[in-house]
Amino acid sequence: MGVMRRRQFLALSALTGLSLARRGSGAPAARVVIVGGGFAGGCCALELRRLRPHTDITLIDAAASYVTCPMSNAVLVGLRDLRSITVERDGIARAGIRYVRARVTAVDATQRRVRLASGERLPYDRLVVAPGIRFRFGTPEGYDEAATALLPHAWQAGAQTELLAAQLRSMPDGGSVAISVPSGLMRCPPGPYERAGLIANWLRIHRPRAKVLIFDANNHFPRQDVFELAWREHYPGMIEWIPPSAGGEVRRIDAASRTLFTSAGAQRVAVANVIPPQAPAQLALTAGLATGHGWCPVRMDTFESQLVEHIHVIGDACIAGAMPKSASAAASQARQCAAAIAALLDGRAPPLAALDSVCYSLLTPDSAFAIRGQFMLTDGEIRARANSGESADSGPSARQVADASAWYADLRRRCFGEAL
């Protein structure tokens, strides 16, 4: 057994002993299993540990580390490196939460057990599923998983981020960078437009005759007024947004030639960033948590599945009313879910949901703005508070670049236990 494996074994043994000691001779500690170690799953585990310290909490994720989508656009253009957006699991372990590096292949809701790829089964009293998204490959036609090696989506940070960054560095001056934005619900709705601006800023310095084409399957996008004003001011003539009416919806691609086909014809580009449509990760389907339209309906006061009892779904996979699919929204849902589970395990009524989200978008390396939302539970639905919605915090400024960095560090602390 190698050094790292021995350390993992000893850590798991210590946590198991701690759990048994907490149970003592009385009733056994309630067992909560959390599947998915991203922003939603990590935050839920830490918040539940804070609210109910005697709970037996297990966090399961197949990856030893987590690369965050927030700030990944900055990595594309050299403002950050990949290491700076990579999170280890140390903070979770320090909080006394059992971390199991494994893939969950099935959920037995009747016996209340999850099955790992190894065949091991872990029992639970409450299960939290935070699986994130999967890509609906095949849309556009020709964009399958193999095509991502030529036309990266970079919508899961990591190797795809590095690939897209490398393609930008190797493109000729005078070429075009295409960003294809899908219709429907997606992770981080403002993300493609932040990406367009940061890429244009890099091109302005390194490839001044190049431009960015945004092929959009949507008729509008979040805070379009702020983005387009910044583009005109900082990157005149460099960014072209193409809506569906002008041939913005990409219907087919030829990966080998980097050609995108729309109703307006064919467009061959130097770099193509194709973001496919999205749906909940496969586990949501196999566990019976998703409906025919693809996403997971939940009770919005507890985030318990409407389809399977004793299972909660949080983060990008769930239907959370007016809340966007973002890291901060996932963390807010995680805190509410943890509070609800603690109450349910103690036989109390779940607290009323008070939810929020904030997304920072960099317009240039020296200018950013925030999109904020505050939400409340009304008639069983999560709705935006009056006069809140997702309005800009204030005008874009250098101060908000610093605010974005502070927000990101605080989010990592809340969701992964990192020290500030």
C-alpha positions in Angstrom: 0.0 0.0 0.0 1.5 3.4 -1.1 2.0 6.4 1.3 -1.1 8.2 0.0 -3.3 5.2 0.1 -2.2 4.5 3.7 -3.0 8.1 4.7 -6.4 7.8 3.1 -7.0 4.5 4.9 -6.0 6.0 8.3 -8.1 9.1 7.7 -11.1 7.0 6.9 -10.5 4.7 9.9 -10.2 7.8 12.2 -13.4 9.3 10.8 -15.2 6.0 11.2 -14.0 5.7 14.8 -15.1 9.3 15.5 -18.6 8.5 14.0 -18.9 5.4 16.2 -17.8 7.3 19.3 -20.4 10.0 18.6 -23.1 7.4 18.5 -22.1 5.9 21.8 -24.6 3.6 23.4 -27.6 5.6 22.4 -29.4 6.0 19.1 -27.1 5.8 16.1 -26.1 9.1 14.4 -28.2 10.1 11.4 -26.4 9.2 8.2 -26.4 11.8 5.4 -24.6 10.9 2.1 -23.8 13.7 -0.3 -23.0 12.8 -3.9 -21.0 15.4 -5.8 -18.2 17.5 -4.4 -18.7 20.8 -6.3 -20.0 24.1 -4.9 -23.4 22.6 -3.9 -22.3 19.3 -2.4 -19.3 20.8 -0.6 -21.2 23.7 0.9 -24.1 21.4 2.0 -21.6 19.1 3.8 -19.9 21.9 5.6 -23.1 23.7 6.6 -24.7 20.5 7.9 -21.6 19.8 9.9 -21.9 23.3 11.4 -25.7 23.0 12.1 -25.7 19.4 13.4 -22.2 18.4 14.4 -23.2 14.8 15.5 -24.5 13.9 12.0 -22.6 11.1 10.2 -21.7 12.9 6.9 -20.1 11.2 3.8 -19.2 13.2 0.7 -18.7 11.1 -2.4 -16.9 12.4 -5.6 -14.8 10.6 -8.2 -12.3 13.4 -8.6 -9.4 14.0 -6.2 -9.7 17.8 -6.8 -12.2 20.2 -8.3 -11.6 22.8 -11.0 -14.0 25.7 -10.7 -15.9 27.2 -13.6 -15.9 30.6 -11.9 -12.7 32.4 -12.9 -12.0 29.9 -15.7 -12.5 32.6 -18.4 -9.6 34.5 -16.8 -7.4 31.4 -17.2 -8.2 31.3 -20.9 -6.5 34.6 -21.5 -3.7 34.3 -19.0 -5.0 36.4 -16.2 -4.9 33.4 -13.9 -3.4 29.9 -14.1 -5.3 26.6 -13.8 -3.8 25.9 -10.4 -5.4 29.0 -9.0 -8.9 27.7 -9.7 -8.2 24.1 -8.5 -9.5 23.1 -5.1 -8.3 20.1 -3.1 -10.4 18.1 -0.6 -8.3 19.0 2.5 -10.9 21.4 3.9 -13.7 18.9 3.8 -11.6 16.3 5.7 -10.5 18.9 8.3 -14.2 19.5 9.0 -14.6 15.9 10.0 -16.5 14.9 6.9 -15.8 11.5 5.5 -14.6 11.9 1.8 -14.9 8.9 -0.4 -13.3 9.1 -3.8 -15.6 7.0 -5.9 -18.2 7.0 -8.6 -21.8 6.4 -7.6 -23.5 4.1 -10.2 -26.9 3.6 -8.7 -29.3 4.6 -5.9 -31.6 2.1 -4.2 -34.3 4.4 -2.8 -36.2 1.5 -1.2 -33.3 0.3 0.8 -31.8 3.8 1.1 -28.4 2.8 -0.2 -26.0 4.1 -2.9 -23.9 1.8 -4.9 -20.4 2.6 -5.9 -18.5 1.5 -9.0 -16.6 -0.9 -6.8 -19.8 -2.6 -5.8 -19.8 -1.3 -2.2 -23.1 0.0 -0.9 -23.4 2.9 1.6 -26.6 3.3 3.6 -28.2 6.7 4.2 -31.1 8.3 6.1 -31.0 11.3 3.9 -29.3 11.5 0.5 -28.2 14.8 -1.2 -27.5 14.5 -5.0 -25.5 17.4 -6.4 -24.4 15.9 -9.7 -23.9 19.0 -11.9 -24.6 18.8 -15.6 -24.0 16.6 -18.6 -23.7 17.8 -22.2 -26.3 16.8 -24.7 -23.9 15.8 -27.4 -25.3 15.6 -30.9 -26.6 19.2 -30.8 -25.5 20.9 -33.0 -25.3 18.0 -35.5 -21.8 16.8 -35.7 -20.8 17.9 -32.3 -20.1 14.7 -30.4 -17.7 14.0 -27.6 -14.9 13.3 -30.1 -15.4 16.8 -31.6 -14.5 18.4 -28.3 -10.8 17.6 -29.0 -11.0 20.0 -32.0 -13.7 22.4 -30.9 -13.5 22.7 -27.1 -16.5 23.7 -25.1 -14.5 24.7 -22.0 -17.7 24.6 -20.0 -16.2 22.2 -17.5 -13.0 23.7 -16.4 -9.8 21.8 -16.6 -8.3 20.2 -19.7 -10.9 21.8 -22.0 -9.9 25.2 -20.6 -6.2 24.6 -21.4 -7.1 23.3 -24.9 -9.1 26.4 -25.8 -6.3 28.7 -24.4 -3.7 26.9 -26.5 -5.9 27.3 -29.6 -6.2 31.0 -29.0 -2.4 31.3 -28.7 -1.8 29.5 -31.9 -4.4 31.2 -34.1 -3.3 33.5 -36.9 -3.9 37.3 -36.8 -7.0 38.2 -38.9 -8.9 35.0 -38.0 -12.2 34.7 -36.1 -13.0 33.1 -32.8 -16.6 31.7 -32.8 -18.5 31.2 -29.6 -21.7 29.1 -30.1 -24.3 29.6 -27.3 -27.1 27.0 -26.9 -30.7 27.7 -26.2 -32.4 26.4 -23.0 -31.3 26.3 -19.4 -27.5 26.3 -19.0 -24.8 26.7 -16.4 -23.6 30.3 -15.9 -25.9 32.2 -18.4 -23.6 35.3 -18.5 -20.5 33.2 -19.0 -20.3 33.2 -22.8 -20.5 37.0 -22.9 -17.8 37.5 -20.3 -15.7 35.1 -22.3 -16.2 37.0 -25.5 -15.0 40.3 -23.9 -11.9 38.7 -22.3 -11.0 37.0 -25.5 -11.5 40.3 -27.4 -9.2 42.0 -24.9 -6.5 39.3 -25.5 -6.9 39.6 -29.3 -6.7 43.4 -29.1 -3.2 43.0 -27.7 -1.9 39.9 -29.5 -4.0 39.5 -32.7 -5.4 43.0 -33.4 -6.9 42.1 -36.7 -8.9 39.2 -35.3 -12.5 39.3 -34.1 -15.1 37.4 -32.0 -18.3 36.1 -33.4 -21.0 35.1 -31.0 -23.5 32.7 -32.6 -26.4 32.8 -30.2 -29.5 30.5 -30.2 -31.2 33.1 -27.8 -32.8 36.4 -28.7 -31.3 38.1 -25.7 -28.9 37.5 -22.8 -28.3 38.6 -19.2 -27.4 42.3 -18.8 -27.0 42.6 -22.6 -27.1 46.4 -22.2 -24.0 46.4 -19.9 -22.0 43.9 -22.0 -22.7 45.6 -25.4 -21.9 49.1 -24.0 -18.6 47.7 -22.8 -17.9 46.0 -26.1 -18.5 49.2 -28.0 -16.3 51.2 -25.6 -13.3 48.8 -25.3 -13.5 46.6 -28.4 -15.1 48.6 -31.2 -15.7 46.4 -34.2 -14.2 43.3 -32.6 -17.2 41.5 -31.2 -20.3 40.6 -33.3 -23.3 39.2 -31.6 -25.5 37.2 -34.0 -29.1 36.4 -32.8 -31.2 33.6 -34.2 -33.0 36.0 -36.6 -29.6 36.7 -38.3 -28.5 33.1 -38.4 -27.1 32.8 -34.9 -28.3 29.3 -34.1 -25.7 26.8 -35.2 -27.4 23.7 -36.6 -24.4 21.7 -37.8 -20.7 21.7 -37.5 -17.8 20.2 -39.4 -15.2 19.8 -36.7 -12.3 18.9 -39.1 -12.6 22.2 -41.0 -13.9 24.3 -38.1 -17.0 25.2 -40.1 -20.3 26.2 -38.5 -23.5 26.0 -40.4 -26.5 28.2 -39.7 -29.6 29.4 -41.6 -27.4 32.2 -42.9 -24.8 29.8 -44.4 -21.4 28.4 -43.5 -18.8 30.2 -41.5 -15.2 28.8 -41.3 -13.3 30.1 -38.3 -9.8 29.9 -36.7 -11.1 28.8 -33.3 -14.5 27.5 -32.5 -15.8 27.3 -28.9 -19.0 25.3 -29.1 -21.0 25.2 -25.9 -23.6 22.3 -26.2 -27.1 22.2 -24.6 -27.1 20.9 -21.1 -29.1 18.6 -18.8 -28.5 17.0 -15.3 -25.7 14.5 -15.0 -26.5 10.9 -15.7 -27.0 9.9 -12.1 -30.1 12.1 -11.9 -31.6 10.0 -14.7 -30.7 6.6 -13.4 -31.9 7.5 -9.9 -35.3 8.6 -11.2 -34.9 12.2 -10.1 -35.4 13.9 -13.5 -38.6 14.4 -15.4 -39.2 14.2 -19.2 -38.0 17.8 -19.8 -34.6 16.8 -18.3 -34.3 18.6 -15.0 -35.0 17.6 -11.4 -38.2 19.0 -9.7 -37.8 19.6 -6.0 -39.8 20.9 -3.1 -38.4 24.4 -2.9 -38.4 24.7 0.8 -36.3 21.6 1.4 -34.9 20.8 -2.0 -36.3 17.3 -1.5 -37.1 15.5 -4.8 -40.7 15.6 -5.8 -40.2 12.1 -7.4 -38.2 10.2 -4.7 -38.5 10.5 -1.0 -35.6 11.2 1.3 -33.4 12.4 -1.6 -32.6 16.1 -2.0 -31.3 17.6 -5.3 -29.3 20.9 -5.3 -27.1 22.9 -7.7 -27.3 23.0 -11.5 -29.4 19.8 -11.8 -32.5 21.0 -9.9 -35.4 23.2 -10.9 -35.1 26.1 -8.5 -37.7 28.6 -9.8 -36.2 32.0 -10.7 -32.7 31.1 -9.5 -29.9 30.9 -12.1 -27.6 27.9 -12.5 -24.5 29.4 -10.9 -22.0 28.6 -8.2 -23.3 31.1 -5.7 -26.9 30.0 -6.3 -25.8 26.4 -5.7 -24.2 27.4 -2.5 -27.3 29.3 -1.3 -29.5 26.2 -2.1 -27.0 24.0 -0.3 -27.3 26.1 2.9 -31.1 26.0 2.8 -31.0 22.2 2.1 -28.6 21.6 5.0 -30.9 23.7 7.3 -33.9 21.7 6.1 -32.2 18.3 6.6 -31.1 19.3 10.1 -34.7 20.3 10.9 -36.2 17.2 9.5 -33.8 14.9 11.3 -34.7 16.7 14.6 -38.4 16.5 13.9 -38.7 20.3 13.3 -40.4 22.2 10.5 -37.9 23.4 7.9 -37.0 27.1 8.1 -38.3 29.5 5.5 -36.0 29.8 2.5 -34.1 33.1 2.0 -32.0 32.5 -1.1 -29.6 34.7 -3.2 -27.1 34.6 -5.9 -24.4 36.8 -7.3 -22.3 36.5 -10.5 -19.3 38.7 -11.3 -18.4 39.3 -14.9 -15.1 40.7 -16.1 -15.5 43.1 -19.0 -11.8 43.9 -19.1 -9.0 42.9 -16.8 -9.6 46.2 -14.9 -13.4 46.4 -15.0 -16.2 44.1 -13.7 -19.8 44.2 -12.7 -22.1 42.1 -10.5 -25.4 40.5 -11.3 -27.3 40.0 -8.0 -30.5 38.2 -7.2 -32.5 37.8 -4.0 -35.3 35.2 -3.9 -38.1 34.1 -1.6 -40.5 31.2 -1.4 -44.0 32.2 -2.4 -46.8 29.7 -3.0 -44.3 26.9 -3.2 -42.2 28.6 -5.8 -38.9 30.4 -5.6 -39.5 33.8 -7.0 -37.3 36.9 -7.4 -37.9 39.5 -4.7 -39.6 42.7 -5.9 -37.1 45.4 -7.0 -34.3 42.8 -6.8 -34.3 40.4 -9.7 -30.9 40.2 -11.4 -30.0 43.8 -11.7 -26.5 45.2 -12.0 -25.0 45.9 -8.6 -23.6 49.3 -9.8 -21.7 50.5 -12.8 -18.7 48.5 -14.0 -15.6 49.5 -12.1 -12.1 48.5 -11.0 -13.4 48.1 -7.5 -15.6 45.3 -8.6 -12.6 43.4 -10.0 -11.3 43.3 -6.4 -14.8 42.5 -5.1 -15.0 39.6 -7.6 -11.7 38.1 -6.2 -12.9 38.5 -2.6 -16.2 36.9 -3.5 -14.5 34.0 -5.1 -12.2 33.4 -2.2 -15.2 33.6 0.3 -17.2 31.1 -1.9 -14.3 28.7 -1.8 -14.1 29.0 2.0 -17.8 28.4 2.4 -18.0 25.5 -0.1 -14.6 23.7 0.4 -13.4 24.8 3.8 -10.4 26.7 2.5 -8.8 29.3 4.7 -8.9 32.8 3.5 
